């Protein structure tokens, strides 16, 4: 197998790199998984997964299971012994041929790896993913936590016409969220981590403003958003295990207004929420470890 993909970036990612005035020195993106990534996924008890609806909206969810519920029979395949539950609005879109983005993240060790590809097969016990892109992200900015899956409930999703008081409180308290975005027409799906101190996301009405900090310079998310502003956010509540799902249209602010500068952000992006729902007790419960750990600020 060759080591890295010769030119792994699409036009939006290249444009975002140019707008930011930076580009990665090395693009360590493979079309196969090295053994360390395969073993990493096999040790996880949860994985973030994103795909797209028929009308093109990214949609993100969380799949959980005991360590070993993800297996890699070969360097281009992941088998996940889990499916979105019947009440998960993402469930209908997990079908053969669909693009899928996966983020494996171990909050206890601060490791994270990405695997993007397509759903090759769906069975009663889970899905098989054909991996087309595999790459790691640095450990910086991840808040250390011990995580266990919440006890799943049978409650139906709570659809929100607009962000209610509980949703606003969850966003205000959040120090971790996940963003799903879509590549060029016919392209793939990506899901990545964002974080900061509680309150790092500013909320004005139903619009979220999220800082963008220094990272790997790949600009996977912002490059996608330049070509397609549709995005999805997943906001976990680590105390209750609730998940807040948001969809909306994003706008990138390349030059931060003086009044909004702070804490090392290089740019901002805003999400105007158009769809929202809450699922109770289906996410992750976690305890923060080590009061001396630096707060998350992740790309």
C-alpha positions in Angstrom: 0.0 0.0 0.0 1.2 3.5 -0.7 1.6 5.7 2.4 -0.5 8.9 1.9 -3.0 10.0 -0.7 -1.2 12.3 -3.2 -3.8 15.1 -3.1 -6.4 14.5 -0.5 -8.0 17.9 -0.4 -11.0 19.1 -2.4 -11.5 22.6 -3.9 -13.2 23.9 -0.7 -10.4 22.8 1.6 -7.8 24.3 -0.7 -9.8 27.5 -0.8 -10.1 27.6 3.0 -6.4 27.0 3.3 -5.8 29.9 1.0 -8.2 32.2 2.8 -6.5 31.4 6.1 -3.1 31.9 4.6 -1.8 28.5 5.9 -1.6 24.9 4.6 -0.4 21.7 6.1 3.2 20.8 5.5 2.3 17.1 5.3 -1.1 15.7 4.7 -1.0 12.5 6.6 -4.2 11.1 5.1 -4.4 7.5 3.9 -7.0 5.5 2.0 -6.3 2.7 4.4 -6.0 2.4 8.2 -2.6 1.7 9.8 -2.7 -1.0 12.5 -2.6 1.6 15.3 -5.8 3.1 14.0 -7.5 -0.3 13.6 -6.6 -1.2 17.2 -7.7 2.2 18.5 -11.2 1.8 17.1 -11.4 -1.7 18.5 -10.8 -0.4 22.0 -13.6 2.2 21.9 -17.0 2.1 23.6 -18.5 4.8 21.4 -18.0 6.4 18.0 -19.4 9.6 16.4 -21.1 8.9 13.1 -22.5 11.2 10.5 -24.3 10.8 7.1 -26.7 12.8 5.1 -30.4 12.9 4.5 -32.1 12.6 1.1 -32.3 16.4 1.0 -28.6 16.8 1.6 -28.5 17.8 5.3 -25.7 16.3 7.3 -27.0 14.4 10.3 -24.9 13.2 13.2 -25.4 10.6 16.0 -23.6 8.5 18.5 -23.1 4.7 18.3 -22.2 2.8 21.5 -21.2 -0.7 22.6 -18.7 -2.6 24.7 -15.1 -2.4 23.7 -14.7 -4.6 20.7 -18.0 -3.6 19.2 -15.9 -2.0 16.4 -13.7 -4.4 14.5 -11.4 -4.0 11.5 -11.0 -7.3 9.5 -8.7 -5.6 7.1 -7.1 -2.2 6.6 -9.9 -0.8 4.5 -12.9 -2.1 6.5 -14.6 -1.3 9.8 -17.5 -3.3 11.2 -19.6 -1.6 13.8 -21.9 -3.8 15.8 -24.4 -1.0 16.5 -27.1 0.9 14.7 -29.0 4.1 15.5 -32.0 3.2 17.6 -35.4 3.3 16.1 -36.2 6.7 17.5 -33.0 8.3 16.2 -33.8 10.6 13.3 -30.5 9.6 11.8 -31.6 5.9 11.5 -33.3 6.0 8.1 -30.2 7.3 6.4 -27.9 4.5 7.5 -28.2 2.5 4.3 -25.9 0.8 1.8 -24.1 3.2 -0.4 -24.5 6.2 1.9 -21.5 8.4 2.7 -20.4 8.2 6.3 -18.0 10.0 8.5 -16.6 8.5 11.7 -14.8 10.1 14.6 -13.2 7.8 17.2 -12.3 9.7 20.3 -11.0 8.4 23.7 -11.6 11.2 26.2 -9.5 9.4 28.8 -6.4 9.4 26.7 -7.2 12.4 24.4 -6.6 10.3 21.3 -8.8 10.7 18.2 -8.8 9.3 14.7 -11.1 9.8 11.8 -12.3 7.4 9.2 -14.5 8.5 6.2 -16.0 6.3 3.6 -19.2 4.6 2.6 -21.6 2.2 4.2 -20.9 -1.0 2.3 -23.6 -3.1 4.1 -26.3 -2.9 6.8 -27.4 -5.9 8.8 -29.6 -6.4 11.9 -26.5 -6.2 14.1 -24.8 -3.2 12.6 -22.9 -1.8 9.6 -19.8 -2.4 7.5 -17.9 0.7 6.4 -15.6 0.8 3.4 -12.9 3.3 4.5 -11.7 5.8 1.9 -9.9 8.3 4.2 -8.1 7.6 7.5 -6.2 10.1 9.5 -5.4 11.2 13.1 -5.8 14.4 14.9 -3.6 15.9 17.6 -4.4 15.3 21.2 -4.3 19.0 22.2 -7.3 20.8 23.5 -9.4 17.7 24.5 -10.8 17.8 28.1 -10.0 14.5 29.9 -13.0 12.5 31.0 -13.9 9.0 32.1 -16.9 8.0 30.0 -19.7 5.4 30.2 -22.7 5.1 27.9 -25.9 6.4 29.5 -28.7 4.0 30.2 -30.8 4.2 27.0 -34.4 5.3 27.4 -37.4 4.6 25.1 -38.4 8.2 25.0 -39.1 9.7 21.6 -37.1 12.6 20.3 -38.4 16.0 21.4 -38.6 18.2 18.3 -38.0 21.9 18.9 -39.5 24.7 16.8 -36.8 26.8 18.3 -34.2 26.5 21.0 -36.0 26.3 24.3 -34.6 27.3 27.7 -33.2 23.8 28.3 -31.5 23.7 25.0 -30.0 27.1 25.5 -28.7 26.1 29.0 -27.1 23.0 27.5 -25.3 25.0 24.9 -24.2 27.6 27.4 -22.7 24.8 29.6 -21.1 22.8 26.8 -17.4 22.4 26.6 -17.5 19.8 23.9 -19.5 19.5 20.7 -19.3 17.6 17.4 -19.9 19.1 13.9 -20.8 17.2 10.8 -20.4 18.7 7.3 -20.6 17.6 3.7 -18.1 17.7 0.9 -18.6 18.6 -2.7 -21.6 17.3 -4.6 -21.3 13.5 -4.5 -18.5 13.8 -1.9 -18.1 12.5 1.5 -19.2 13.4 5.0 -17.0 14.5 7.8 -17.5 14.7 11.6 -15.1 16.5 13.9 -14.7 17.7 17.5 -14.8 21.3 18.8 -14.4 22.4 22.3 -13.6 25.2 24.8 -14.3 26.4 28.3 -18.1 26.4 29.2 -19.5 29.4 27.4 -17.1 29.2 24.5 -20.2 29.0 22.2 -22.0 32.4 22.0 -25.8 32.2 21.5 -27.7 35.1 19.9 -31.3 34.1 19.4 -31.1 30.8 17.5 -27.6 31.6 16.1 -24.5 30.0 17.6 -21.1 31.6 17.1 -18.2 29.2 17.5 -14.5 30.1 17.6 -12.1 28.3 15.3 -8.7 27.7 17.0 -5.4 26.6 15.4 -5.3 23.0 14.4 -4.0 20.6 11.7 -4.5 23.1 8.9 -6.5 20.6 6.9 -9.7 22.8 7.1 -11.9 19.7 6.5 -15.0 21.3 8.2 -14.5 24.9 6.9 -13.6 23.7 3.5 -16.9 21.7 3.4 -18.9 24.7 4.6 -17.4 26.9 1.9 -19.0 24.6 -0.7 -22.1 23.6 1.2 -23.2 25.7 4.3 -25.5 23.0 5.7 -24.1 21.6 8.9 -25.2 19.5 11.9 -24.1 19.8 15.5 -24.3 17.2 18.3 -24.1 18.7 21.8 -23.6 16.1 24.6 -24.7 16.7 28.2 -22.2 14.5 30.1 -24.2 14.8 33.4 -27.5 13.6 32.1 -26.5 11.6 29.0 -28.9 13.8 26.9 -28.0 14.7 23.3 -29.0 17.9 21.6 -29.1 17.7 17.8 -28.9 20.8 15.7 -29.0 21.5 12.0 -28.5 24.8 10.3 -26.7 26.9 7.8 -23.2 28.1 8.6 -21.3 31.3 7.7 -17.6 31.7 8.2 -16.2 34.9 9.6 -12.6 35.0 8.4 -11.7 38.3 10.1 -12.8 38.4 13.7 -14.3 41.8 14.7 -12.2 43.5 17.4 -15.0 43.2 20.0 -15.1 39.4 19.5 -11.4 38.6 19.7 -10.2 36.4 22.6 -8.5 33.2 23.7 -6.6 32.6 20.6 -9.4 32.1 18.1 -8.2 32.7 14.5 -11.7 33.0 13.0 -15.3 32.3 13.8 -18.2 30.5 12.2 -21.9 31.0 12.9 -24.7 28.4 12.7 -28.2 29.7 12.2 -30.3 26.8 13.6 -33.2 25.7 11.5 -33.9 22.2 13.0 -33.4 20.9 16.5 -34.3 18.0 18.6 -33.4 16.5 22.0 -32.9 12.8 22.9 -32.8 12.0 26.6 -30.5 9.5 28.2 -29.0 8.0 25.0 -25.6 9.7 25.0 -22.6 9.5 27.3 -22.2 10.2 31.0 -18.7 11.3 32.1 -16.7 12.6 35.0 -14.0 15.1 34.3 -10.5 13.9 35.3 -7.7 16.1 36.7 -8.6 19.7 37.7 -5.3 20.8 36.2 -6.1 19.7 32.6 -6.3 22.5 30.1 -9.7 23.2 28.6 -10.6 21.9 25.2 -10.0 24.1 22.2 -10.1 21.8 19.3 -10.4 22.2 15.5 
